[in-house]
Amino acid sequence: MPPFGKFWTVLLKPVSPLAAPADSFDKTRYERMQLMTIEVIADTIAEFNVAPVRNSKGRYDTIYGQVTGSSTAAMIISYLTSSPKCVGVYFSMMEDGGLDSMYFDPKSASACNSALSKYDGGIALVALDNPMWIGRVQIPLGVSMMHELGHAKQYLEKPAWYEALVDIVKNNNVSPQIAESLKETQKYTKPAQDAKMAIELDNITRHEGPICTEMGKPVRTSYP
């Protein structure tokens, strides 16, 4: 999901380039990762008050491994790694599971902190302790990650479209003070809700839904 509501003005701490792991590693594979345009962020995002999980780079491999049987997931990764833009991935974990996975488009991220302008394909934040559920079925975290990377693909395909819809949500949102006491579906005015749903349903229809189908998992028919 895009960073709507209380997370819209989140302040982010500058991040450093992908550093070589201190432990032994596959040098050929690491050099190949450096050329990719998906970069795991190892520094803390300050406003979330939570450090990235240990071995974040290894987590990417493990979590992506959950969806390697999906041709749609492979297509998303291929699209992003073929792009000249850099997409950041940040893995977080909070004890109370109070943080949702979300995607920060480049405009939103750089407005929070100019140091994040290097992520000109945006940042996908993946909350490891808040997995997706569809009905009574827990969906693998790999799907959550691909949902957020699906937003990155949406942005890179149609940046003007994506930014225009995000601006509608931002400019028509209920005030944070009121939103705190409302249910999720009540936190947006109708123009904002329509814009939010346009982004989410496109992502579910073209990315998340096909991945779930290919993995034999249920598919969401509504959002959230």
Secondary structure, DSSP 8 states (H G I E B T S, - for coil): ----GGGTT------------SS---HHHHHHHHHSSEEE--S-BGGGTB---TTHHHHHHHHHHTTTT-HHHHHHHHHHHTSSS-EEEEEE--TT-----EEE-HHHHHHH-GGGGG-TT-EEEEETTS--EETTEE--HHHHHHHHHHHHHHHHH-HHHHHHHHHHHHHTB--HHHHTTS-GGGSB-HHHHHHHHHHHHHHIIIIIHHHHHHTT----SS--
